[in-house]
Structures are given as C-alpha cells and as structure tokens.
Amino acid sequence: MKRILPAKFLFLFLFACCFHSAYAVKAYPDPIQVIQPDGTTLTIRKHGDEFLNWTTCGDRLVKQKPDGFYYLAEFLSDGNVQATDIRVDPGLIRQSTTQVFPPAAAIHRARILREEFSRIFAARSDVARLRPDIFPAVKGASASIALGQKKFLVILAQFSDLEFVSATAQEDFFNLLNQEGYAANGGTGSVREYFRQNASGAFDPVFDVVGPVTLSRPVSYYGANNDEGKNMYERSREMVAEAVRSADYYLGTDFSPYDNDGDGYIDNVFVYFAGHNEAEGGGDHTIWPHAWSTYDQSTTVDGVTTGSYACTSELRGASGTAMAGIGTYCHEFGHVLGLPDFYDTDGKENGEARGLGRFSLMSGGNYNNAGRTPPYLTTVERILLEWRADEIEEITTSGDYRLDPVSGNSAYGVATANPGEFFLFEYRKKEGWDNSLPNSGLLIYHIDMSENLVGGTSAADRWRFWDGINTYASHQCYDLVEAVYPESAIQFDNQIPFPGSAKNTSFTETSSPAAKDHAGKPIGVNLTGISNETAYAAFTVTMSNALVITGTVADVEGNPLEGVTVSLTYEETPQNTFEKSSITGSGPLVARFRKTGTDNPAATATTGQDGKYSFSTESRQGLYTVMASKEGYHPAFREVDASRTGTVTEDITLTPVEEPGNGILKKHGPWEGHGVGYGSPGGTIFGAVGFSAQEMAPFAGSVVSTLSFLVDGSSADEVGVFICYDNECAFSGVLSNPSFGVMMQVDLSPFLIVLPAGRDVKFGYYVNGSDYGWPLATDPGPMAPMGGYAGSSLEELTTDWKEKHGIDMNIQISATVTAQDNMLFSLGYYMIRYEQKEYLPGDTFTLQLNDSASVQGVEKPLGVQWFFNDLPHAAGDVITLTAGDHTAKAVLTFNGYTQTIVQEIHVDPAQQ
C-alpha cells in the first residue's frame, strides 16, 4: 500500500470551531414540468446554483413574476434578469438560435460570493489543513463531528401561509432520517443508514426532529430573490433564527447536546421548510436549498450558539405532494461534515465541465432516483471525512488486476511524475446506494492537488479553499475520465464508465482518452482488457520501461540557475551504510554515506539559462540519484525509484552557503548527501546542534531570526523545530508545509525568542513518519564540539552522537540571531532605547530610537520631536538622571499621520 494523495493535503482535519459559508445544491438537471395559475403546463429547466441561477423554457430565458406566470426575460448589462411583458405560451414557445449565457457582471458577482463564502466554509475539510502559515494559530477541534455516534438537530418550519402537507410530519421526517430499512415514498434507506454504511460504521449520526414550528411570515418573504435572481440569504437566516427561538420557547428544546465537539457552537441546525424548493422548479418565491451561517442572526440558547445551518424542502419536484427523498439532505449534510461541491460551480464561464455528475453525492448524485438513492461516496470523499485510510494500493507492476466495488473501500492508484497529481480507479456496481447509477463499470479519476496553475490559481489552492475545484472544463481538478472522448461527445451517462455502453476497454498512453498527466506525459501504466464482471472490474496492466528524469534547478527565490552540474548515478541496492549502536526504543542508529554524483555517474548535464536538465534512461530495480552542484551553493540530491516509468520531474533548489559570523551560528560543512537515522522509514527522531554558554555569550539578549536545516527524504507525517536552553525546551512548533532534500529556512522572528546568558543552547528539529531511513542530513565530518545530537525524544539529547554512538559528523542545522532592538525595528516597531531596567541617580539616558540603517523595508519618519519631562530636546541628547519618575517622549511624523512613543523611567533613590 502507498499513500498516493499528498500528505500535506490529507490529514490535518477539523480546523475551525464552526463554519460560516453558503453552499447550495446544483439545479435539478432534468426538464421540469410546472403548472401555471391558469392550469397550463410548461417545461422549464433550472440552471446554475444558489450563487447564480436562471431559468429557460425552450432554450429561451424566462422569469416568473409574482403573479405566478412565466414571462420571456432578458439579461441586463449589469447581470440582472428582467422579465418582459410577454407571457410564455406553451404552444408558441420557439427554440432560441443561441444558448442562454449570463453576462460577465453576473458571473463576476457570483465569483466574489463564492470566494467570500469558501474562505470560511472550507474550514471543516481536510483540505483546509493546508495552512499557508508555518505555525498554525488556530487550534483544531478536539474531535471530528463525522466520527462516532453524534446527535444533530432538525427543525420542521412552516410558514404563515403554507403548512406541512402531512399531519404526521415529525414522525415522517424522523423515519426518513433515522429508520432502519426506510422505504416510504419509494425510499431505499434513511439518511442515518446512508452515512453509517458509507463510513463503514465509523460514523453513526442520530437526528432529533422537533416541530413543526410556525414562522411569522409567508414563504415568499423568506424565499424572496433580489434583482439579481439570487436568494436573499438574510431572509433565510431570519427563518432559521426564528425557528430556533420558537423551538426553544414553545417546544422547550434543549440545544446543548448538539455541540458535539465542545466548541460552544451547535454543530448544525437543519431546517426542513414546508412546500417545494426553487432548485427543483418550485417557483422563484421559494427557498433554494443551501448551507450557510446565521451570522448576525446567531442565537445563544442553553449555553450554545447557532452557527452553521442547512435547509431543504418538505416536498420534491416542482409541484404535487410527494415527500422529498434523502438526496438533497445528504448533499447539504455533506457540506456540514466537510465536503466541497464537485460540480462546475461557474456554469459556462470557463467552459462547461461535467464534474462527477450522478456518480457523486457532491455533484449531481443527490437527484438519483428522484433523490431517494444518492450514490456511494467516492474514495476521495471518504478520505476527506476520515472514513477511509489514505493509503491506496498503487499499481506498480504488470499483470492482471481485479477491483471490487467502492462500497468496500477498494481502489487502486497511480502516481504521476508531478507531486500531487495522480489517478484513482474505482469499480461502481449498480447495487445498494449505487443502484440508480446510469451504469456499472470502472471509473477513472484524474486528480490534481499539485502546484499546477488552473486559471491563475494552483490546483492545491483550489482544493484548499474550495475555489472552483471543477470549474475549468479543460483542467478539472477532480476529473472523471469518461470512456468517451472528448466529453462533449457523450450522449448518455451510461457511456461514462469503462467499458460502458461505449465499449471502451483500454486506457493507455495511445488510447482516447489517454493515460497522460496534465503536462501530456504518459504515466507509464497502460490498462487493457477492461471488463465489467458484474461483481468486480477486471483489467490487464502493462508497465512501460521508459523513464525520463527531468527538472529545473533554481535558487531560493525561484530563479533558474545556469551552469549547475547535474549528475545521475544508479545503485542496484543502496550501499555504504553501517550500524553504530542503539537508541533505546527506536532500533539502531545508522549513518549513511550516500554515493555522490561524481562516483561513476551514469550521465551528467549542465543547466543552461532556463536551469533545466533531462536524463533519458530505463526502468529497472534499484535507485537513481540526481545530484546538483554549483560553487557557492549547497549541493542537493534527489532519489528516484528506478522502477518508475514515464516521466519523473525532480525540481531542485540550491541554497547559498553561509559562513559563520555576523550573527550566523553554524558548525556544519557542505552537505554531500550523508545522513543519520534508523535505516528504515517511520518512527520519530530528534536531531540538534549545540552551542556552549561560552560560545553563546556574545549573543545573550539577541533574538533568534531564522533556523535553517535540511530534512532528507521526500515526505513525512510531521516535521517540527525546537530550541533548548541547557536541556530545557524553550520553544517548539510544527511546520505546516515542510520541504525535503533542500536547505529549509524557517522565520522565527515573530516569536521573539530571546537568547539567555550563561546557558548552553541547542537548535534542532524532529521528523515523525519519514519515508526515508536517514532523515537527519549531515556533512561528512569530522564533528565539531557539540556538532550533532540524535534521539527518540528531547530527553535523549544530552550527549553528542560522537561520544554516544561514534558518529563523526555535523548535523545540517544553523541559526541566525539579531540584536533585539534591530529585530523589533525590522518588524515595524519603533521604540525608545531603554538600556537598563533600574537606574540610579547620576546615570545617563540617551534620547535615541531603536532604528538601524542596516534594516531595510521599514517606513522612516519625516521628522522626530523629542521631549524629556515635557521639555523639548534633540535626538542624541544625554540626560543625567535624578531620583524620581521621568518620561521620555518621541513624536514621529510620517506621511499623513503621527506616532507618539513614551518611555517611563524610574530612578530609585533607595539604590543610591
């Protein structure tokens, strides 16, 4: 088994205490029959979602007026929809010669709304853990609301002019949400059954249903659309707030059990409102199902506060009295748990993408079987909710394969040369929750969570912020690879799986569609003979033996480096390791001397102005090592599994060599690929470099600016840094996005870590769950005093590794320190220099700021006025202090504003 999904994407789940964004279901995808007030019937289609939607009839734009009739309409230049006075006549409606498409103004508004809402709503998703900062300031929730048995509140709300159809609504909805074997109204199971079965028992939601409560206003008030055709969410918030207050006051509902994670917020309030909904053609005056936040309508009851809510309708379709199925509830509840939308959320703006369609609950699958049978969750959706391990069996060898249904968590994966871009394979069988899919067969997903740019935004950020994951038709980040290519040629959804009705049995580098990444490079895995064996999918894999290793060498600023020598070496089995001794509880400590690229290289190359290199070779068992070196820079290494096929991209960053002095604390020499570790992946190892109290004496009172170190390997579950005074940990933190195989510099200046006098100092880092056996990078030696420490915990870093284990190397760690005044000034803080905490009569005080000419990028004042005890002075004046309290003041004049700094000075006569 291998982790195919990027680790930094996956498992740092559950950030925010609550989410506050709006997400809605996609419009009903099929034609809708609506009955007008005069009894005539129209066939309309709804388009878009809650952020931007419109209605067509015969491909003509129409709009429903308050009288209930539909009229021909037009988009105004500002993006609003305006109805004409021409009522739609079902017998005379003609096809339009052009497709209806919203103007740029409407699309722009919708984009702003999505961005605004996504920034907060995405917090419940695994993807939200891709934090841009080094040390996350937000503490994760104590427990996932999507694990274990949890209780959720559902309120039934009817309007002053519209009541629930059923006289037993509370019982009906309790059964729909909770009942084992729910079958009413053609149902195929309850909401609780759906989520429990998809979670393989890891999640068991219990839904408490209260109501109905009657709201004070008609449905048209809460469902009103503004001039842009969008639902007025403030009215929906009013509906929820009023429903909560009514349930509390009239029904005595206790809200405290519904804060499952103990953060002070009700995890979710779900409202079933009476009547139909707008997404299914229920009329423009009805509410479009959505999830959002109560914002300014938040209410505190029983010690907990409302935050997120979701809502949908009692009835399904555009008319009639058929009770809703579970599909839309499951979709909105999926947002509550932390799932994004996987349909094309911007319509045709960037090409019309198919998304995942009926094969995903979070695309269009909520409408399967009239909403009664939503599909099984996909592999990625299960991983996002922690209902499935992230380790997916990777296809790495030729042979015959069998793939069981996704309902049992079966899947295969194939990594591409681009980190974060991969393919997943699932088998979907028309049974259980998948019984209403268009067809059984093999589904192939092309997933991009990499740094590839998609519409100017990286694919990783589109996942991280739920920013239009599938909005670009030419580059969907969760792309369902249909068996028909191009996807615009698809006529029926039963053509989508392999082989499907299209009878496509191949997915290779020359097939259509082709097994290639977004850069057009073959993935090296070719599937043929794809068949649907009713109970499973079968296929034959042929691995390609061609391997191209390519990449770009750049400096730390990302600028390509010219004249870099890049060499490629091959080892059938990695050599040059030796066992030294044992670290208690962690196995033997091993030092590895890596073969350098100068040891009989298989090939060499020199980069040009673009910094690029490329080696064409073949796949075989063993290990390729790529080494990049240039005078004045630390060499860098990349290891490539020689059994890989296709194109492997290994970009390399070279960092300049910094010599000790000028605030640089360093004992190691250049890195030549050597390292220390347990000799096998996994485990936790701490490494540090030490400096004696004597060595640190000149830096007492200084502030740690940066910590530089190198973690070898390509990934780890966690990397963190620490600083110890003597053997006491003074600072520690976890990195959210560490780099590997390259000197990494962490900015510690915001933490104002002040170095003490008279104490030894150790600077270090730890690695947990490394994929490499020697993650602590070292030079070849010999070791300087206190040049290297290693252990399975901080407590074991008391004796250096030369004395304890006989390892004569220096760990690749260095630090930079800065005078405290300079550090504060570099952060933009002007202060009056205050040399002593206690002054005696006769001591002197110099009027000066903490500014430094060596610090760049800080706005300088246009002028400074000095005062001592409110009397004017000049900068640099030396004041002889007398007993008592004094005040030094500086008034700084900047362009457009002033800043006043005051320093109180106490001179104690008792100390004289």
N, C-alpha and C positions, 0 to 999 in steps of 0.2 A: 504494500500500500504506500501511496505517496501523496503528499499534500500538493495538489495542483493549484488551488486557489491561493493567491498571495497572502502570506501570513499577516502582513500589516493591514490587509483588508478585513481579515476574518475576526478574530475572537477577542475583542476588547469591548464587549457588548454592554448596552444599557447605560448610556451616559446621563441623560437629563432626568430631573425629578418628574417632569411631565412634558408633554409636547404641545405645541400651540400653533398648528398649521392646518390648512384646509386641503383635503384631498377628497376627490369625488369619483364616482364611477363613470366609466365611459358610457356614452349614449347607447341605447339599445341598438344593436347592429342591423336588425331586420326591418322591413316595412311595417308600419303601424297603422291599423285601422282606427280612425277616430270618427265619432258621431257628432255632427254639428247641432246647434239648437233646433234647427228645422227638421231634423231627422235624416238629413243627407249624410252619406259616408264618404270620407276622404282617406286616401292612402298617403301618409306622410313618412318622412324619415327624419330622425334626430341626428345631429352631428356634433362632434366635439365632446366637451365635458363641462364641469361647472365653471371653469375659468373663461371659456369661450365656447359658445354653442349657438347653433342656428337650426332652422327647420326648413325643409324643402318638400315640395309636392310636385311630382313630375319634373324633377331637377330645376324647379323654379323656387326662388326664395320666397317664403311666406312667413306671416306673423299673425298670431292670434290676438285679437283685440279683446277688451273687457266684455264685449257682448257675446263672446264665446265662438264667433265665426273666425275663419282663417281668411286673410287678405294677402294679395300679392304684395311683396315688400322689396326694399332696396337697401343696400349698404350706403350710408352717407360717408363723406370723405373722412369724418372723424371716427369711423368704425362703428357707429351706432346703426341699428336696424330700424327703419321707418316703414310702417305699413302704409300702403296706398289706400284709396277708397274702392279698389276693385276687389270684390269678394270672390274667393276661389269657387268656381263652378266645377264640380267633379266631372261633368260631361264635356267641358270645354277646355280643361287644362291641357296645355301643349308642352311638349318637351322643349327645354331650352337648348340653344345651339352651343352654349358654353357652360362649363361647370361653375357652380357657385363657390366662391372663394372669398373669405373675409379680407378686407383691406389691411394694409400694413399697420394702421393705427390700432386696430382691434387686436392684431397679433402682438404688437408691442405691449399693450396694456396687459394682456394675458401673460406674457413672459415675465413682466415685473411682478405680477401677483404670484406666479409660481415660484420665482426666486425668493420672494419675501416669505412665503409660507414654507418653502423647502428648508430654509436655513434652520428652522426650529423643529419642524416635524420630523426630519430625518434623525433626530437625536435618539430614537428608540431602536434604530437599526444598527446591526453590526458595522455597517459601513461608516457610521458616524464616528467610530473609534479611530479613524484615520485623522488624527488631530494634527493641525499644522504646527502647533507649538511643541517644544521639546518636552516640557514637563506639564502635563495637563493640570489645569487648575480646578477642573470640575471633577468631583468625586463621583464615581459610578454608583448606580443604585445597588443596594445591598443584595437584591435578589431579582431575578428576571420574573416579570409578570407572566411569562409564557412557559414557565416550568412549574410542575407540581399542580396540586389542586388549588384553584383560585376562584374567588367569588366576584361576580360582576353584576351591576345593577342595570335593569331595563325598565324604563318608564313608558307606559302607554299614555299618549296625549291626544285628546280630541279637541276640536275647535268649537267655537260658539255656534257655528253654522254647519258643522259636519261631525257626526258621531261615528264610532266604530260600527261596522256592519253587523258584526257578531255580538250577540248578547252575552257570550261567554268568552270575551276577548282575552281576559287574563289567563284562563285555562288554555285557550287555543295557542297563545304565544308561549306559554310555559312549555307546552308539549313540543312546539316547533323548535324551541331552543334546547330542550333537555331530554325529551323522551327517547328511551331505547326503542329502536325499530319504528321510528316515526314514519307514518305512511299516509297521513291525512292529506287530502287535496293532491294525491298523486306523488307525495313526498317519498324520498328514498333514504331518509335518515335525518336526524336532528343536527343542529349546529354543534352541540356537545360531542356527538358521535363523530362528526366530520373532523374536528380538531383533535380529538383524542386519538383517532385512528391514524391521522397524518403524523402525529407526534409519536407514534408507536407507544402510547401510554405515558410519555414524559410530561404531557400537559393534559389536565382534566378540568376544563372550565365549568363552573356551575353558575347558571344565570337565574337571578332572582327577579321576578316580574311583579311590578306593582302598578296599580291603576285599573281602569283609565282615570286620568285627571282631566278636567275640562278647562281649557285655556280661555282667556277673557276676550279674544278677538277672533275674527273669521280666518279661514285658511288663506284667503287672498292677501291678508296683511302679512302673515309670516312667510308666505311664498312669493311675495312681490319681487319682480325684477326691476332693475334700474333701466336707464335709457340704453345701456349697452347690452341688454338682454341677459345680464348676469344676476343670479340670485343675490338679494341684499342680505348678506350674512349677519348683519347686526340684528335683523328681524329673527333669523334662526336662533341667534344667541338668546334673544328675548324668550323665544319658545322654550329653550332648554332651561333657562333660569327660572321661568315661571313654572315649568313642570317640576323642577326640583323643590321650589318653595311650596308648591301645592302638595307634593308627596310628603314633605316634611310636616306641614301644618295639618292637612286633612287626613292623611293616612298614617301619620306617626312613624314614617320610615326612618330606620336607624342607618345612617350613611357610613358610620365608622368602619364596618367590616370590609368596605370596598377600596380601602387603601392597602393593597396587598404588599407593597414594597416599603411601607412605613415612611414615606417621604412627606406626608402631610397633605397629599393631594389624592382625591378619588381617581383611581386609575382610568376610569372611563364611565361616563353616563351615556347609555344608549337610549334613544327615544324612537319608539315606533309611533308615527303620527297617522291619524285616520285618513283614509282615502288613498288616492293614487299619487305617483311622483312624476316630476317633469321629465326625467331621463327616459322614461318609458312611454312618453306621449300623454301624460296626464293633464296637460294644459299648462300654459305659461304662468298661471297663478298658483301652481302647486310648488312644492319644495323639491329641489334636486338632491338626492341622497349624497351625503358628504360626511367627512370627519373634519373637525376643526377644534378651536378652543373658545372657551367662554370669555376670555379676555376681560373687558371692563364689566361684563355681566357675571363674573365669578362670584360664587356664594359660598360662605362657610357655614356648614351645618355639622353638628355633632363632632366638632373639633377637626374636621377635614374640609378641604376647599375643592370646589369644582375646578377642573382644568380642561382636559380633553373631553370631547363628546363626539358622538356619531349618530346618524339618524337615517332612517329609511321608512318606506310607507307600509301601511297595513295591506294594501291590495297590489296585485301585479297587473301589468298591461296598462292600456290607455283608458279602459272602461270596464264595466262589469263588476262582479263581486267576488272574484277568485282571490283567495288569500295568497299573499306573497310567498315565494319559496325562500330557501335559506341563502341563496347565492349572493345577493347584494349585502345581506347582513354579514356573511363570511368575508366578503371583499372589504367592507368598511372595518370590520373587526381585525382583518389582516393589517390595516394601517395602524390600528390601536396597538397591535403586538410589535410592529416594526417593519412591515413590508412596504416597499415602494410600488408605484404603478409601472407596469411593463408594456403598456400600450403607447402609441405615438401621441404624446400629450400636446403637440403643437399642430396637429392636423396636417395640412399640406405645405406648411411654411418651408420646411426643409426636405420636401419630398414625402410622400405618404408611405410610412413604414407599416408593415403588417404587425409588428410586435410579436407577441406569443399567441395572440388570438384565443381560440377556445381551449387551448392546451394549458392555460394558466389562470388561476383564480384572479390574479392581479392584472390580467389583461382583459379578455372578454369572456373567460370561462364562467363567470358568475351568472351568465344568462343561459348556460347549458340546461336543456330540458326545462325551459321556462323558469329557470332559477332554482329548480328543485334538486339538481345534481351537479354541483360545482366539481371541477376535476381535482385529482390528487395534486398536492403541492409538488413543484419541481424540486430537483436536488438542491439547487441554489437557494430556493425559498426555505427549505428545511434547514440548511446550514445557517442561514441568516437568523433563524429562530432558535438555534442550538438544539434542534431536534435530530440532527444527524452529524456524525463526526466529519471534520473537514478533510480527512484522509480518503482519497479516492484512488481506486486501483488504476494505475497508469498502464497504458498499452505500450510495451517496450520491445516485444518480440513477435516474430511472425508466427502464424498458427491459426487454428480455428477457435472462435470465441462464441460463448453463449451469454446472453444478457437477460436476466429475469426482470419482471416489472418493477417500476419505480416505487410501487406501493411497499415493497420490501427493502427499500433504500439501496437498491442495486444501481450502479452506474460505473462507467469507465471514463477515463480522462486521457487527454493527450496535450502535453505542454508544447508551446511553440518556442521559437528562438527568442521571442520578446517577453521578458518577465511580466507576468500579469495578464498575458493573453493566452487563451487555451480553448480547447474543445471539450465538450461533455457529451456523452452518449447515454440516452435513457431508452428503455422499452416501455411503451404505453399500450396496455391491453384493455380492450373495451369490456371492462367488468368493474364492479364496485363503483367507486366515485368517478371512474373513467368510462363508465358505461355509455355516457352520452357524447363521447368524443366522436369526431367525424370518421375516424378510422383507427385501427391498431397499427403498430409498427415502430420502427426505430426513429427516435427523434435525435437530431444532431444540433447542438447549440455551439455557436461561436461566441465566446465571451471575452470581452476586453475590459480589463480593470487596470490597464497599463498607463504609461505616460503618453501614449498616442494622443495627438490632438484631434478632437472631434468638434468641428465648428468653433475652433479657438479655445476650447476647454479640454483639459486632459480627460481621458476616459475614467481614470481613477477618481477625479473630482466629480464627474457626472454620477458615479456610484456614491461617493462620499456624501454629496449634498442632494441626492435625488434630483439632479439637474438634467431632466430630459434624457433618461438612460437610453430610450429608443426613439428619439425624435428625428435623428438623421437617417433617412432611408438608405443612404449609401454607406453608412457606418453605424449600424445599431450595436450598442454595447452589450446587449443580451439578445443576440440574433438567433432566431430559429431558422436553421438552414433547411429550406424546403427542398423536397425531392424534385421540384420543377424549377428550372432556372431560365430567365430571370423570374423573380417572384411576381412580377406584373403579369406573367403568362398563366398564373394559377387561375383556374376557373372554379374549382370546388375544393373545399377544405380537406376532402379525403385524399387529395394529391400531396398533402404536406409530409406525412411520414414516409420513411423508406421501408419497403419498396413502394407502398401505397398504390393507389389506382394508376399512378403514372408508371409503375413497374420499373422504377429506377433501382438497380441493385448494386450500384458502385459509387464509392466516394473516394476518389484518388486524385493525384496531382494533375491528371489529364481529363478527368470527368467533368461533367457540367451538372451541378456546381462542383468546384474543385476544392481539394483538401489543401488550401493555402491560407496563410495568415493575411492580415490586412496590408502587409507590405508586398504581397504577391509571391511570397516564398513558400515552397512546398513544406509541409510539416513532417514529411518523411514517413508517414503512416498511411497506407492505402487499404481501403476496405472494398472487398468484392464479395459477390455472392450473398448480398444482404437478403435475408428472408424472414418472413413473419411466420413463426412456427406455432402460432395460436397461443401457446403458453409462454413463449420466450422469443427473443430475436436471435438469429444466428448470422455470422459473417466470418469471412476469412481475412486475415491481416497479412500483408506483405510489407516488410520494412525496407526502405531504401537504404543503400550503403554509402551514398554520397554525403559528405559532411563538409560544409564551408564554415569556417570560423572567421568572423569579421567584426569590425567595430571601429570606434573613434577614440583617440587619445586626446584628452583635454586637460586644461589646468583647472584649479578650483573654482574659477569664475565661469567655466564652461567654454572657454576659448580653445579652439583646436590647436594642438601643439605640433609644430613642424620639426623634423629631424629626430624624432624618437625612434630608437632601435627596438623593434618588436620581434621576439623570437618565440618559436614554437618547439617544445620538446614533448616526447612521448615516453611513458613508462607503462610497461605491461602490468606491473604491480608496484605501487608506491614503495620506495625503499628508504634507507637512511633514517630509521627510527631506532631509538634504544630506550630501554626501560631503566629508570633510575631507582625509585623507591616508591613507597605507598603514601597516599594521602588518605587518612582514616575515613572510611565510609564511602570513598569515591573511586576506589580502584587505583591502579598505578598511575603515577605522574610520568608523562612521556614527553621528551623533547624531540622535535622533528627537524632535521636539516633537509630542506627541500632542494632538489636538483634545480639549479638555475638555468636560465635560457642559454647560458654560454656553454653548458655541458652537452656537447654534441647535439646542437639544435637540429631538428628536422627541417626547419625553414626559418628564414629571417626576412624582415621587411623594414623599410624606413618610411615613416609617415611624411606626406607632403603637406602643403599649406592647409588642406582640409582635415589633417590629423587622422586620416583613415588608413586601415590596414586590412588585409584579407589573406587567408590561407585556404587553399582547396586541398582536402585530404579525404580519407575514407573512414568509415565507421569500423571500429574493432574494439575488443575488450581491453580495458586499461584506462589511462588517464592522460589527457593532453594538458600541458601547462603553457600559458601565454605569459610572457614577461615583457614589460615595457620599461625602458630605462632612458634617462637623459640627464646629462650633467647638471647639477644644481637641484635635482628633484629626487625624492624618494622613489626607488623602483616600485613597481606594482605588479601583482601576479593575479592571474585568473586561472582556475582549474575547470576543465571541461570534461565531462564524462565522455570517453572516447566511443562509447556505444551509441551516442546520439546520432541522429540522421537529420538531413535537411540543412538549414542554415541556422547557426547559433551566433547571436550577436552578443559580444562582450565589450561594452564600452568601458574605458579605463580612465580614471582621474589621477593625475600626478600632483603631489603636493610638494612645494619647495622645502628644501632642507633649511631649518633654522638652527643657528648655533647658540649655545648657552651665552647668557649675558643680556643686559638691557631688559631685565625682568623675565627672562626665559629660564625656567627650571627644567633641566633635561640631563639625562645620563646615557641615553641610548645612542648608538650609531645608526647608519642606514639599515633599512630593512632589506633583507635578501631572501625573504620567503620563509624564514625559520619561525618556529613557534613552539609553544608548550601547551599541553592538555592531557586528557586521559587516554588519547589514542583512538577513541571511538566517539561517535556523536552522542549527544544527550548529556544529562547531568547539569550541575551548576558549578562554575569555577570562578573564583575571585582572583584578580591579579592587581599588583600595585608596585609603584616605585616609591622609595623612601628618601627623605632628606633629614639630616640630623638637625638638632636645635642650633648647633653652631653654624651649619650651612644656611639655616633659615633666619639667623639673627639680623642680617641686613634688610629683611623683608617684613619684620614684625610690624603690624599695623597696616600692612598693604592689603589690597583686595584681590581675590582670585578673579582674573578676567576670563580666561579660557582654559579648557582641558582638552588636549589633543591625544588621541590614541588610535590604535588600529586593531580591529577585530577581524581575524581571518575566518574564511568560510564564505558562505553565500546567504545564510539566513539563521535566525534564532528565534526562540519564543519570546525572549526578553533580554534587553541589554540595559544596564544602568551604570551610574557613576557614583563615586563616593569620595569623601575626604576625611581622613582620620588625624586627630591630634594625639600623639603617643599612640595608644591603642583604643582610643575612644572615637566613635564615629561622630563627626561634627556636621556632616551633610551627606545626603543621598538623594537620588532621583532616578526615575525611569525614563528612558528615551522612547519617544513615540514612533520615530522613523529613522532607525539607525542605518548606517552604511556599513558595507563589509568589503574587506580586501583593499581598503584605501584609508589613508590617514584622515580621521574624522575630527573636526574641531567643534566643541560644544561651548556655546556662550553662557558663562555663569555670572556675568556681570550684574544681571537683575537681582541676584540673590544676596549681593553684598556680603560675601564670605570673607571675614577679616581674619588674617593670619595672626596667631598669638606669638608672644615672645617666650623663649625658654622651653619649647616643646618640639619633639620630632613630628614631622608631617608626612603622611602617606597620601598620594594621589592614586586612585585606582578605578577599575571598572569590573563589572561581573557580567557573565554570559550564562543564560539559562536556556537549555534545549538547543544548543548549536547543532547544525547539520555537519559540523566538521570536528575532527578529533583533536585539533591543536589550535583553539581559537585565540590564545594569548600570543600575539605577534612579538617576536624578539629580534635583536640583532645577533650576529654570530659570536659576540663576546670579544674579549673577556669582560666579566661583570665588574662594574664599578661598585664601591661600597653602597649597600642598600639598593642595588640596581634591579632587584627583582624579588617578588614575593608571590606565592600562589597557595591557594587552599580552597576548601569547600565552604568556608564561612569567613567572616571578618575576624573571628576569634583566632583563626589559624595563621593570621598574617603577622606573627610575632618574630619569626626567624626567617632570614632571607633564604632563597631557594638554593643558593650555592652551599651554604652551611648545612641546610637540612636535607637537600637532595642531590648535591653535587653538580647542579646545572650552572654553567659558567656563561650566562647570557644576561642581557639587559632587556627588560620589557619595554615595548614601544609606547611609552606614556610621557608626556611633557605638559607643563603648565606655564601660563603667563600670568604675571601679577603686576598690579598697577598701584601707585600711591592712592590712598583713599580719596583725597581731595580731587585728584585727576579723574578717578572713577566716577565720583558723583557728578563732576562737571561734564564728563562725556555723556552722562545720561540726561543732561539738560538742567541740572540743579545748581543754581548759583547760591553760594553760602559765604559767610564771613569766616575767614580762617580763625580757628579757635585752638590755639596751641596747647593750652593747659585747661584741666578741669577745675583746679584750685589755684587761685592767685593770692599772693601776699602783697602787702603794701610795699611799694618800691619796684615791683615787677613792671615790665613794659608790655604794651599791647599795640601791635601794628595794624593799622587800618588797611586791609587788603582782602580781595576776593579769592575764591578757590579756582579762578580761571587759569588756564595753561595754554600757552601759544602752541604747544605740541598737539593739542587736541583739536581736531577739525570737525566741522559739521554742526557746531553749536552756535546759535544766533548770538552775536555780540551786541552789547548795548551801545546806543549812540552817545550816551554820557552817563556819569555816575556822580551823585552828590553824596558826600559823607557828613555824618553828624556823630558827635560823641557827647552824650548827656544833652542832646538837642542843640549843641553848639556846632556851627559849620566847621568842617575840616577838609583836608585834601587827602587823596589816596596816598598811602605810604607814610602818613604821619605816625609818629611813635608817641604813644600816650604813657606817661608814668602814672601808675595806678595808686590810688589812695584807698583807705579802708571804706567799705560800704558797697552799695549796689550801683552799677553803672549800666549804660545802654549804648551800644554801638549800632548805628543805623546807616544803611546804604540805600539810596533811591536810584534805581536803574531805569533809564529812559530808552525804550525801544520804539520802533516804527509803529505808532498807533496806540501804544499802551505803556504803562509804567509798572515796575515791580519794586516793592519795598521789602528789604531784608533786615531783620532785627536780631541782634545777639545780646542776650543778658549776660553780664559779667559780675560775679560776686567776689569781693575781696574781703577775706575774713581776718579781722584784726587779732582774733584769738590765736592765729597761727604765726603771729609776728615774732 
